[in-house]
Amino acid sequence: MSAYLDARVLVSLFLLDALSDRATELLRANTEPLLVSDYAGAEFASAVARRVRIGERTAREARAAFANFDTWAARFATRVDSESTDVAAATAYLRRLDLTSRAPDALNIAIAERLGASLATFDDKMATSARALGVAVVSA
């Protein structure tokens, strides 16, 4: 089985924060092939850019994070595209009403499910929803 990395894990890998040690340990302990979707990549870019806009990071740090992410993803992960079926599955999850997922979380879960991958996330609500949907969760 592969491990699908959500954006929160990716941010903590490439920008030092409170979860960086946990992200590093997650990768160290994981022996599964790593998957990064175009959607998670876009969420990563959004999170990094937001930190620049609110003054937590400099543009130089953001550019370094982007470059490091791109290099790392090319060498150590398989990049995957999101598909319209992922959006349809995410919509179905959100319409269940018994899950506490938001659209971005549901989309990441749907991509992981389609790929037959476990979901690597630090978001407890996303992990709970993923498990309820039968998607394995990687934790560290």
PASEBA-1860 file (N, C-alpha, C; in nm, 3 decimals):
! residues 140
1> MSAYLDAR> 0.084/-0.118/0.000/0.000/0.000/0.000/0.089/0.125/0.000 ~ 0.039/0.231/-0.055/0.110/0.359/-0.060/0.054/0.452/0.048 ~ 0.129/0.556/0.077/0.085/0.659/0.172/0.065/0.790/0.098 ~ -0.056/0.844/0.107/-0.092/0.970/0.044/-0.072/1.081/0.145 ~ 0.013/1.179/0.114/0.045/1.287/0.207/-0.047/1.407/0.184 ~ -0.110/1.452/0.292/-0.192/1.572/0.278/-0.104/1.696/0.295 ~ -0.160/1.811/0.268/-0.083/1.936/0.267/-0.025/1.971/0.403 ~ -0.095/1.939/0.512/-0.045/1.973/0.645/0.086/1.902/0.673
9> VLVSLFLL> 0.094/1.777/0.632/0.219/1.702/0.647/0.327/1.767/0.560 ~ 0.292/1.800/0.437/0.390/1.861/0.345/0.441/1.994/0.398 ~ 0.353/2.077/0.450/0.397/2.207/0.504/0.497/2.185/0.616 ~ 0.468/2.092/0.705/0.558/2.068/0.818/0.690/2.006/0.776 ~ 0.693/1.942/0.661/0.819/1.889/0.610/0.909/1.998/0.554 ~ 0.850/2.103/0.499/0.929/2.202/0.425/0.934/2.341/0.488 ~ 0.859/2.363/0.594/0.868/2.485/0.673/0.873/2.444/0.820 ~ 0.973/2.485/0.890/0.986/2.449/1.030/0.867/2.504/1.108
17> DALSDRAT> 0.796/2.413/1.177/0.682/2.453/1.261/0.666/2.352/1.373 ~ 0.559/2.365/1.449/0.537/2.279/1.565/0.522/2.132/1.530 ~ 0.487/2.101/1.406/0.467/1.961/1.365/0.581/1.906/1.279 ~ 0.686/1.982/1.261/0.796/1.938/1.174/0.862/1.810/1.222 ~ 0.887/1.798/1.352/0.947/1.675/1.404/0.854/1.555/1.379 ~ 0.727/1.577/1.399/0.629/1.470/1.376/0.626/1.429/1.228 ~ 0.634/1.527/1.139/0.635/1.498/0.995/0.759/1.420/0.956 ~ 0.873/1.461/1.008/0.998/1.391/0.979/0.991/1.247/1.031
25> ELLRANTE> 0.938/1.229/1.151/0.925/1.095/1.208/0.827/1.010/1.127 ~ 0.720/1.070/1.080/0.624/0.997/0.997/0.693/0.940/0.873 ~ 0.774/1.022/0.807/0.845/0.974/0.688/0.950/0.871/0.724 ~ 1.019/0.893/0.833/1.123/0.800/0.877/1.064/0.662/0.908 ~ 0.947/0.660/0.973/0.885/0.535/1.014/0.808/0.466/0.901 ~ 0.774/0.540/0.798/0.693/0.487/0.689/0.780/0.414/0.587 ~ 0.736/0.295/0.548/0.809/0.220/0.445/0.729/0.210/0.316 ~ 0.611/0.270/0.316/0.525/0.265/0.198/0.569/0.368/0.095
33> PLLVSDYA> 0.544/0.342/-0.035/0.570/0.445/-0.136/0.485/0.568/-0.106 ~ 0.539/0.685/-0.133/0.471/0.811/-0.101/0.403/0.870/-0.224 ~ 0.282/0.919/-0.204/0.204/0.980/-0.312/0.171/1.124/-0.274 ~ 0.185/1.214/-0.372/0.149/1.355/-0.354/0.064/1.394/-0.475 ~ -0.057/1.441/-0.448/-0.145/1.480/-0.558/-0.120/1.624/-0.599 ~ -0.166/1.656/-0.719/-0.160/1.794/-0.765/-0.241/1.883/-0.671 ~ -0.350/1.829/-0.619/-0.434/1.905/-0.526/-0.360/1.934/-0.396 ~ -0.295/1.834/-0.337/-0.217/1.856/-0.215/-0.103/1.954/-0.242
41> GAEFASAV> -0.045/1.947/-0.361/0.059/2.044/-0.399/0.005/2.185/-0.403 ~ -0.116/2.202/-0.454/-0.178/2.335/-0.457/-0.211/2.383/-0.317 ~ -0.259/2.294/-0.232/-0.285/2.331/-0.093/-0.156/2.370/-0.021 ~ -0.049/2.296/-0.048/0.083/2.329/0.008/0.123/2.470/-0.033 ~ 0.114/2.500/-0.163/0.151/2.632/-0.213/0.066/2.741/-0.147 ~ -0.062/2.716/-0.131/-0.152/2.812/-0.069/-0.113/2.838/0.076 ~ -0.082/2.732/0.150/-0.044/2.747/0.291/0.087/2.824/0.306 ~ 0.182/2.794/0.220/0.311/2.866/0.225/0.290/3.013/0.190
49> ARRVRIGE> 0.216/3.039/0.084/0.190/3.178/0.043/0.115/3.255/0.152 ~ 0.023/3.190/0.218/-0.051/3.255/0.326/0.043/3.296/0.438 ~ 0.138/3.213/0.470/0.235/3.246/0.576/0.320/3.367/0.538 ~ 0.345/3.383/0.409/0.417/3.503/0.364/0.327/3.625/0.381 ~ 0.202/3.614/0.336/0.109/3.727/0.343/0.086/3.776/0.485 ~ 0.086/3.685/0.583/0.060/3.727/0.721/0.189/3.757/0.797 ~ 0.302/3.750/0.727/0.429/3.790/0.786/0.501/3.685/0.868 ~ 0.455/3.560/0.861/0.523/3.452/0.933/0.648/3.403/0.862
57> RTAREARA> 0.653/3.421/0.731/0.766/3.377/0.651/0.799/3.485/0.549 ~ 0.922/3.482/0.501/0.963/3.576/0.397/0.940/3.512/0.261 ~ 0.939/3.595/0.159/0.926/3.543/0.023/1.043/3.451/-0.010 ~ 1.161/3.484/0.039/1.278/3.400/0.015/1.258/3.261/0.077 ~ 1.207/3.255/0.200/1.180/3.126/0.264/1.075/3.047/0.187 ~ 0.974/3.116/0.137/0.870/3.049/0.060/0.926/2.991/-0.069 ~ 1.007/3.069/-0.139/1.066/3.018/-0.264/1.155/2.898/-0.235 ~ 1.228/2.900/-0.125/1.312/2.786/-0.088/1.224/2.664/-0.056
65> AFANFDTW> 1.113/2.686/0.014/1.022/2.575/0.045/0.964/2.516/-0.083 ~ 0.925/2.602/-0.178/0.872/2.552/-0.305/0.978/2.470/-0.379 ~ 1.099/2.522/-0.387/1.207/2.451/-0.458/1.239/2.319/-0.390 ~ 1.247/2.320/-0.258/1.277/2.196/-0.185/1.165/2.094/-0.201 ~ 1.041/2.141/-0.197/0.927/2.051/-0.219/0.933/1.989/-0.358 ~ 0.954/2.071/-0.460/0.958/2.021/-0.598/1.069/1.918/-0.616 ~ 1.186/1.946/-0.562/1.299/1.853/-0.574/1.269/1.723/-0.500 ~ 1.221/1.736/-0.377/1.189/1.618/-0.296/1.081/1.533/-0.364
73> AARFATRV> 0.974/1.597/-0.408/0.863/1.523/-0.470/0.908/1.450/-0.596 ~ 0.996/1.512/-0.674/1.046/1.446/-0.795/1.132/1.324/-0.761 ~ 1.202/1.329/-0.651/1.294/1.220/-0.615/1.232/1.111/-0.529 ~ 1.140/1.150/-0.438/1.097/1.055/-0.336/0.948/1.023/-0.335 ~ 0.871/1.087/-0.419/0.727/1.063/-0.419/0.679/1.042/-0.562 ~ 0.563/0.985/-0.572/0.496/0.973/-0.701/0.390/1.082/-0.705 ~ 0.394/1.165/-0.808/0.294/1.270/-0.824/0.173/1.210/-0.895 ~ 0.055/1.242/-0.845/-0.069/1.191/-0.903/-0.163/1.307/-0.929
81> DSESTDVA> -0.245/1.292/-1.030/-0.344/1.394/-1.065/-0.476/1.366/-0.996 ~ -0.544/1.472/-0.957/-0.681/1.456/-0.909/-0.770/1.436/-1.032 ~ -0.885/1.377/-1.009/-0.977/1.346/-1.119/-1.118/1.392/-1.083 ~ -1.201/1.405/-1.184/-1.339/1.447/-1.158/-1.412/1.346/-1.069 ~ -1.374/1.220/-1.076/-1.436/1.119/-0.989/-1.402/1.146/-0.842 ~ -1.287/1.209/-0.817/-1.252/1.244/-0.678/-1.348/1.350/-0.625 ~ -1.382/1.447/-0.709/-1.475/1.552/-0.668/-1.613/1.491/-0.642 ~ -1.656/1.399/-0.728/-1.785/1.334/-0.709/-1.787/1.254/-0.579
89> AATAYLRR> -1.680/1.182/-0.551/-1.672/1.104/-0.427/-1.671/1.197/-0.306 ~ -1.595/1.306/-0.313/-1.589/1.402/-0.202/-1.728/1.462/-0.177 ~ -1.799/1.493/-0.283/-1.934/1.548/-0.269/-2.025/1.448/-0.199 ~ -2.013/1.321/-0.236/-2.094/1.217/-0.170/-2.059/1.207/-0.022 ~ -1.932/1.216/0.013/-1.892/1.213/0.154/-1.955/1.329/0.230 ~ -1.949/1.448/0.172/-2.001/1.567/0.239/-2.152/1.560/0.257 ~ -2.221/1.495/0.167/-2.367/1.483/0.174/-2.412/1.378/0.276 ~ -2.318/1.301/0.328/-2.355/1.200/0.429/-2.405/1.266/0.558
97> LDLTSRAP> -2.354/1.382/0.590/-2.392/1.460/0.708/-2.344/1.403/0.841 ~ -2.298/1.279/0.843/-2.248/1.222/0.968/-2.097/1.242/0.983 ~ -2.032/1.294/0.880/-1.889/1.320/0.884/-1.866/1.469/0.906 ~ -1.755/1.504/0.968/-1.727/1.645/0.997/-1.628/1.705/0.898 ~ -1.616/1.645/0.782/-1.518/1.691/0.683/-1.561/1.820/0.615 ~ -1.460/1.898/0.578/-1.479/2.012/0.489/-1.441/1.964/0.350 ~ -1.472/2.042/0.250/-1.448/2.001/0.111/-1.302/1.963/0.085 ~ -1.203/2.044/0.127/-1.064/2.005/0.099/-1.027/1.869/0.162
105> DALNIAIA> -1.075/1.847/0.285/-1.045/1.719/0.352/-1.111/1.603/0.276 ~ -1.237/1.622/0.239/-1.308/1.517/0.167/-1.241/1.485/0.034 ~ -1.190/1.587/-0.033/-1.121/1.564/-0.160/-0.992/1.485/-0.139 ~ -0.915/1.519/-0.036/-0.794/1.442/-0.008/-0.826/1.297/0.026 ~ -0.931/1.276/0.105/-0.972/1.139/0.139/-1.013/1.064/0.013 ~ -1.088/1.129/-0.074/-1.133/1.064/-0.198/-1.016/1.025/-0.287 ~ -0.916/1.111/-0.295/-0.799/1.079/-0.377/-0.725/0.960/-0.317 ~ -0.704/0.962/-0.186/-0.636/0.849/-0.121/-0.714/0.720/-0.143
113> ERLGASLA> -0.846/0.727/-0.129/-0.928/0.607/-0.148/-0.916/0.554/-0.291 ~ -0.927/0.644/-0.389/-0.916/0.600/-0.529/-0.783/0.532/-0.557 ~ -0.678/0.584/-0.495/-0.545/0.528/-0.518/-0.518/0.403/-0.436 ~ -0.610/0.369/-0.346/-0.589/0.253/-0.259/-0.476/0.279/-0.161 ~ -0.461/0.404/-0.121/-0.351/0.445/-0.034/-0.402/0.475/0.107 ~ -0.312/0.465/0.202/-0.343/0.514/0.335/-0.325/0.666/0.333 ~ -0.390/0.734/0.424/-0.385/0.880/0.431/-0.293/0.923/0.544 ~ -0.191/1.001/0.512/-0.103/1.058/0.613/-0.149/1.200/0.640
121> TFDDKMAT> -0.201/1.224/0.760/-0.253/1.355/0.797/-0.232/1.379/0.945 ~ -0.224/1.506/0.984/-0.219/1.544/1.125/-0.354/1.599/1.170 ~ -0.450/1.604/1.080/-0.582/1.658/1.108/-0.669/1.547/1.167 ~ -0.701/1.559/1.296/-0.777/1.453/1.364/-0.916/1.433/1.305 ~ -0.982/1.543/1.267/-1.116/1.530/1.209/-1.110/1.460/1.073 ~ -1.009/1.494/0.993/-0.994/1.427/0.864/-0.964/1.279/0.885 ~ -0.879/1.248/0.981/-0.845/1.108/1.008/-0.968/1.029/1.052 ~ -1.051/1.090/1.136/-1.173/1.024/1.182/-1.267/0.997/1.064
129> SARALGVA> -1.284/1.095/0.978/-1.370/1.077/0.860/-1.313/0.971/0.767 ~ -1.182/0.973/0.746/-1.119/0.874/0.659/-1.144/0.733/0.713 ~ -1.123/0.715/0.840/-1.145/0.582/0.901/-1.291/0.539/0.886 ~ -1.384/0.633/0.905/-1.526/0.602/0.890/-1.560/0.559/0.748 ~ -1.480/0.608/0.652/-1.501/0.573/0.511/-1.420/0.451/0.470 ~ -1.348/0.393/0.563/-1.269/0.273/0.534/-1.132/0.300/0.477 ~ -1.085/0.424/0.488/-0.951/0.459/0.440/-0.854/0.452/0.558 ~ -0.748/0.375/0.542/-0.647/0.363/0.648/-0.577/0.496/0.668
137> VVSA> -0.533/0.520/0.791/-0.465/0.645/0.825/-0.328/0.612/0.881 ~ -0.228/0.684/0.830/-0.090/0.673/0.879/-0.074/0.776/0.989 ~ -0.017/0.736/1.099/0.005/0.833/1.206/0.149/0.824/1.256 ~ 0.193/0.929/1.322/0.327/0.931/1.382/0.319/1.003/1.514
END
